[in-house]
């Protein structure tokens, strides 16, 4: 039997043009679905026998043949056949070689339309589990750095300008929170994945007495698609996964950008281990954060895959259309890119070293604590608007005289406002600044320590 034999050739007399063969073939992409395709086929074959649609002996023979193919795939012995139209065709042909003509009964009450939707749902369901674990590993790495450097204070930035002192751990925990929202979105997306489409047939269902709930139970689905036309054409679940991954990519890109900045001499907060850095072909002194730059750039590609699939879907009438062949390319590219980025980012974080000796240099400008000085006045009855203006005058005075705020005599401060007292200049210490924060969710060391404990417990 030819390896290129199709599942649909009965009414065709002539051969398909080789160019059309090549253009319509999807095996180069959908080979990734092989394991899921066989798992779905085992459940389908089992159901056909249980419902007496085919003899039980034939059902068992099909299951044995499929189980052998599955073992071959799981052991890495299976290779996609470029002559096959798609992964479904190749597995069907392998089964025919293994068990003979009875294999042709496997497609009873099934279409490639509901079959491929099932395969993609099984792939996405597993991908959500894998990516959840990867995100947890990155969160753990961030918490680990924060735990080791609980007292490290760095400038917090707005508009990429030094703003107020914050704990390094507090900054890192902001990304832990972002990633947690991504995990919540993934868990929510899984609910839409968790619907069995098999049994919808091409679009209208089947007149044969199948048991869709039995198949759902075998494959671990909690729901069965209630409209056969929607079942074969729905790719909302894939769009939702891609949307979440685009959001993950944005968060990873932002984190990568912070880390890139921190590894520069201008910031000097982090240094990268040789294992996760690269060099320059011209400049011997360079240590480049190429991994982080690639993660930052890759976000655009992942966002592009979401845009691509949305554009594919927007004009499709019900029910199935071959345009949907492109959905898998978008899904696989996004999942694999996100998986790679999460793994390598965790490795970078595990190898990063905080340059604690450099941090005092970043905190040398006590204008970082100008807001603390304003709050000193607020505590003494000055409105914040007035306090803001008065401290602005203090900052301008220090700039004119070329001194730091703490180097201004108290008498000069009192010339600007008599509300300044001896404790005012104590507000200009970065450690005191973070320690005095009181609001829930602030950079207060005690709150950050509690947050680190909560996250360590949650991640365990």
C-alpha positions in Angstrom: 0.0 0.0 0.0 1.3 3.5 -0.9 2.4 5.7 1.9 0.5 8.5 0.2 -2.9 6.8 0.2 -5.6 9.3 1.3 -8.5 9.0 3.6 -10.9 10.7 1.1 -10.1 9.4 -2.4 -13.2 7.4 -3.3 -14.9 9.8 -5.7 -11.6 11.0 -7.3 -10.4 9.5 -10.7 -7.3 11.6 -11.4 -4.2 12.1 -9.3 -3.6 15.2 -7.2 -1.1 17.6 -8.7 2.2 17.3 -6.8 2.3 21.0 -6.1 -1.2 20.8 -4.6 -0.1 17.7 -2.6 2.8 19.7 -1.2 0.8 22.8 -0.5 -2.1 21.0 1.3 0.1 18.6 3.3 0.3 19.4 7.0 2.5 16.5 8.2 5.5 18.7 8.7 3.6 20.6 11.4 0.9 18.4 12.8 3.3 15.4 13.5 3.4 16.9 17.0 -0.1 15.6 17.4 0.8 12.0 16.8 0.6 10.9 20.5 -2.7 12.7 21.1 -4.1 11.3 17.8 -3.4 7.8 18.9 -4.8 8.4 22.4 -8.0 9.7 20.9 -8.2 6.8 18.5 -7.8 4.2 21.3 -10.7 5.8 23.2 -12.8 5.9 20.0 -12.0 2.3 19.1 -12.9 1.2 22.6 -16.2 3.0 22.4 -17.1 1.4 19.0 -16.7 -2.0 20.5 -18.5 -1.2 23.7 -21.5 0.2 21.8 -21.5 -2.9 19.5 -21.0 -0.7 16.4 -18.1 -3.0 15.5 -17.5 -6.4 17.1 -15.7 -6.3 20.4 -12.9 -8.6 19.1 -12.2 -6.1 16.3 -12.3 -3.3 18.8 -9.7 -5.0 20.9 -7.5 -5.7 17.9 -7.6 -2.0 16.9 -6.7 -1.0 20.5 -3.8 -3.4 20.6 -2.5 -2.1 17.3 -2.9 1.5 18.4 -1.2 0.8 21.7 1.8 -0.5 19.9 2.0 2.6 17.8 1.7 4.8 20.9 4.6 2.9 22.5 6.7 3.6 19.4 5.8 7.3 19.6 6.6 7.6 23.3 9.9 5.8 22.9 11.0 8.2 20.2 10.9 5.5 17.4 8.2 7.2 15.3 9.1 9.5 12.5 6.7 11.6 10.4 6.4 10.4 6.8 6.6 13.3 4.4 4.6 11.4 1.8 1.6 11.3 4.2 -1.0 14.0 3.9 -1.3 14.6 7.6 -0.6 12.8 10.9 -4.0 11.2 10.9 -3.4 9.6 7.5 0.0 8.3 8.5 -1.2 6.7 11.7 -4.2 5.1 9.9 -1.7 3.6 7.4 0.5 2.3 10.1 -2.5 0.7 11.8 -3.5 -0.9 8.5 0.0 -2.4 8.2 -0.2 -3.7 11.8 -3.7 -5.2 12.0 -4.9 -5.5 8.4 -8.2 -4.4 6.8 -10.0 -4.1 10.2 -8.1 -0.9 10.6 -10.4 0.7 8.1 -13.3 0.4 10.7 -11.5 2.8 13.0 -12.9 5.9 11.1 -16.5 4.7 11.8 -18.6 7.6 13.2 -15.6 10.0 13.0 -14.3 12.7 10.7 -10.9 14.3 10.6 -12.8 17.5 11.5 -13.7 16.4 15.0 -10.6 14.3 15.2 -8.2 17.2 14.7 -10.1 19.4 17.1 -9.8 16.6 19.7 -6.0 16.3 19.1 -5.5 20.0 19.4 -7.5 20.1 22.7 -5.4 17.3 24.1 -2.2 19.1 23.1 -3.4 22.4 24.6 -4.5 20.7 27.8 -1.1 19.1 28.3 0.7 22.3 27.3 -1.2 24.3 30.0 0.1 21.8 32.6 3.7 22.0 31.3 3.7 25.8 31.1 2.1 26.1 34.5 5.1 24.2 36.0 7.5 26.4 34.0 6.0 29.6 35.3 6.1 28.3 38.8 9.8 27.6 38.4 10.4 31.2 37.3 8.4 32.5 40.2 10.5 30.3 42.5 13.7 31.7 41.1 12.5 35.2 41.7 11.5 34.5 45.2 14.8 32.8 45.9 16.7 36.0 44.9 14.5 38.1 47.0 14.9 35.7 50.0 18.7 35.9 49.7 18.7 39.7 49.6 15.9 40.8 51.8 17.6 43.9 53.0 18.9 45.1 49.6 17.5 48.5 48.7 17.5 49.8 45.1 16.0 52.8 43.4 12.5 52.3 42.2 11.8 53.9 38.8 9.0 55.7 37.1 9.6 57.0 33.5 13.0 55.3 33.9 14.0 58.0 36.3 15.0 57.3 39.9 11.8 57.8 42.0 11.8 56.2 45.5 13.8 53.6 47.4 12.3 50.1 47.3 13.5 46.7 48.4 15.0 44.6 45.6 12.7 41.7 46.8 9.7 44.0 46.5 10.6 44.7 42.8 11.0 41.0 42.0 7.8 40.1 43.7 5.9 42.4 41.4 6.8 40.0 38.6 5.8 37.0 40.7 2.4 38.7 41.0 2.2 39.3 37.2 3.0 35.6 36.5 0.4 34.5 39.1 -2.2 36.3 37.1 -1.0 34.5 34.0 -1.4 31.2 35.9 -4.9 32.1 36.8 -5.6 32.9 33.1 -4.2 29.5 32.1 -6.3 27.7 34.6 -9.3 29.6 33.3 -8.5 28.8 29.7 -8.3 25.1 30.6 -12.0 25.2 31.3 -12.7 26.0 27.7 -10.2 23.3 26.5 -12.0 20.7 28.7 -14.7 19.9 26.1 -14.9 16.8 24.0 -15.5 17.5 20.3 -15.3 13.9 19.1 -18.6 12.5 17.9 -19.5 15.7 16.1 -18.4 14.0 12.8 -17.8 16.3 9.9 -20.4 18.8 11.2 -23.8 17.1 11.7 -23.1 14.2 14.1 -23.8 10.6 13.3 -26.8 8.2 13.0 -24.7 5.5 14.7 -25.3 4.8 18.4 -22.1 6.2 19.8 -21.5 7.1 23.5 -19.7 10.4 23.6 -19.8 10.6 27.4 -17.9 7.3 27.6 -15.2 8.7 25.3 -15.1 11.9 27.4 -14.5 9.8 30.5 -11.7 7.8 28.9 -9.9 10.9 27.8 -10.5 12.9 31.0 -12.9 15.5 29.6 -15.5 16.9 32.0 -17.9 18.2 29.3 -19.1 17.2 25.8 -19.6 19.7 23.0 -23.3 20.3 22.7 -23.4 21.6 19.1 -21.8 19.5 16.4 -21.2 22.5 14.1 -19.6 24.5 16.8 -17.5 21.5 17.9 -15.7 21.1 14.6 -15.2 24.8 13.9 -14.5 26.2 17.4 -10.9 27.4 18.0 -11.8 29.8 20.9 -9.8 27.6 23.2 -6.7 27.9 21.0 -7.2 31.7 20.8 -7.5 31.9 24.5 -4.3 29.9 25.1 -2.5 32.2 22.6 -3.9 35.2 24.3 -2.6 34.1 27.7 0.8 33.2 26.2 1.0 36.7 24.6 0.4 38.1 28.0 3.1 35.8 29.5 5.5 37.0 26.7 4.8 40.6 27.6 5.6 40.0 31.2 8.7 38.0 30.4 9.8 40.8 28.1 9.4 43.4 30.8 11.3 41.3 33.2 14.0 40.8 30.7 14.3 44.5 30.1 14.7 45.2 33.8 17.4 42.5 34.0 19.1 43.9 30.9 19.2 47.4 32.5 20.4 46.0 35.8 23.3 44.2 34.2 24.7 47.4 32.7 27.5 49.3 34.5 25.2 52.3 34.6 22.8 50.3 36.9 25.2 47.7 38.2 22.6 45.8 40.2 23.1 42.3 38.7 25.9 40.4 37.0 25.3 37.3 34.8 27.2 34.1 35.1 29.3 33.1 32.1 27.0 30.1 31.6 24.1 32.4 30.6 25.9 35.3 28.8 27.6 35.7 25.5 30.5 37.8 24.2 31.4 40.1 21.3 33.3 39.0 18.2 35.1 42.3 18.2 35.2 43.7 21.8 37.0 41.3 24.2 35.6 43.0 27.4 31.9 42.5 26.5 29.5 40.2 28.4 26.2 40.5 26.7 22.7 39.5 27.9 21.7 37.9 24.6 19.4 35.4 26.2 17.4 38.2 27.8 17.3 40.2 24.5 16.0 37.2 22.6 13.2 36.8 25.2 12.4 40.4 24.8 12.3 40.2 21.0 10.4 36.9 21.0 7.5 38.6 22.6 6.7 40.2 19.3 6.6 36.8 17.6 4.2 35.3 20.1 1.9 38.3 19.9 2.1 37.9 16.1 0.9 34.3 16.4 -2.2 35.4 18.3 -2.9 38.1 15.7 -2.4 35.6 12.9 -4.9 33.1 14.3 -7.5 35.8 15.0 -7.1 37.0 11.4 -7.6 33.4 10.1 -10.7 32.9 12.2 -12.4 36.2 11.6 -14.0 35.4 8.2 -14.8 31.7 8.5 -18.4 30.6 7.9 -19.7 27.5 9.7 -18.6 24.9 10.0 -15.1 23.5 9.2 -12.9 25.2 6.7 -9.4 24.2 5.6 -8.1 27.6 6.8 -8.0 25.9 10.2 -5.0 23.9 9.1 -3.0 27.0 10.0 -4.2 27.0 13.6 -1.7 24.4 14.7 1.3 26.3 13.3 0.3 29.3 15.5 -0.4 27.2 18.6 2.8 25.1 18.4 5.0 28.1 17.7 3.6 30.0 20.7 3.7 27.1 23.1 7.2 26.1 22.1 8.6 29.6 22.2 7.0 30.3 25.6 8.3 27.0 27.0 11.8 27.8 25.8 11.7 31.3 27.2 10.5 30.2 30.6 13.1 27.5 30.9 16.0 29.7 29.9 14.8 32.6 32.0 14.7 30.5 35.1 18.3 29.4 34.3 19.4 33.0 34.0 17.8 33.9 37.3 19.4 31.0 39.0 22.8 32.2 37.8 22.3 35.9 38.4 24.4 37.5 41.2 23.3 40.7 43.0 26.1 43.2 43.1 25.4 44.3 46.7 28.6 46.4 46.9 27.3 48.6 44.0 23.9 49.4 45.5 25.0 52.3 47.8 26.2 54.2 44.7 22.7 54.0 43.2 21.2 55.4 46.4 23.7 58.3 46.8 21.2 60.9 45.6 19.0 61.5 48.6 16.5 63.2 46.4 15.1 59.7 46.2 13.6 60.4 49.6 12.1 63.7 48.7 8.6 62.3 49.0 9.5 61.1 52.6 10.4 64.7 53.3 7.1 65.9 52.0 5.3 63.3 54.2 7.3 64.7 57.2 5.6 68.0 56.6 2.2 66.3 56.2 2.6 64.7 59.6 3.0 68.2 61.0 -0.3 69.6 59.5 0.9 70.8 56.1 -1.4 69.9 53.2 0.3 67.5 50.8 0.0 70.0 47.9 1.8 72.6 49.9 4.4 70.1 51.2 5.0 69.0 47.6 5.8 72.6 46.6 8.0 73.3 49.7 10.1 70.2 49.2 10.4 71.1 45.5 12.0 74.4 46.6 14.4 72.4 48.9 15.4 70.2 46.0 16.0 73.2 43.8 18.1 74.9 46.5 20.3 71.8 46.9 20.7 71.7 43.1 21.7 75.3 43.0 24.3 74.9 45.7 25.6 71.6 44.4 25.0 69.7 47.6 22.9 66.7 48.7 19.6 67.4 50.6 21.1 66.1 53.8 24.0 68.5 53.5 21.6 71.5 53.8 21.6 73.0 57.3 18.4 72.7 59.2 18.3 76.5 59.3 18.1 76.7 55.5 15.2 74.2 55.6 13.4 76.3 58.2 13.7 79.3 56.0 11.6 77.5 53.5 9.1 76.1 56.1 9.1 76.4 59.9 7.5 73.0 60.0 10.8 71.3 59.3 12.4 70.0 62.6 15.5 68.1 63.7 14.0 64.8 62.5 13.5 66.0 58.9 16.9 65.0 57.7 16.5 61.5 59.1 13.8 61.0 56.4 16.6 61.1 53.8 18.0 57.7 54.6 16.8 55.0 52.0 16.7 52.3 54.6 14.5 54.5 56.8 12.4 55.3 53.8 11.4 51.7 53.1 11.1 50.9 56.8 8.6 53.8 57.4 6.2 52.6 54.7 2.9 51.4 56.3 0.3 50.8 53.6 -0.7 47.3 52.7 1.3 46.0 49.8 4.1 48.5 50.2 7.9 48.0 50.2 8.0 47.8 54.0 10.6 45.2 55.0 8.2 43.3 57.3 5.5 43.2 54.7 8.0 42.0 52.0 9.3 39.3 54.4 5.8 38.1 55.0 5.1 38.1 51.2 8.3 36.1 50.6 7.1 33.5 53.2 3.7 33.3 51.6 5.1 32.8 48.2 7.6 30.2 49.4 4.8 28.3 51.0 2.5 28.6 48.0 5.3 27.5 45.5 6.1 24.4 47.6 
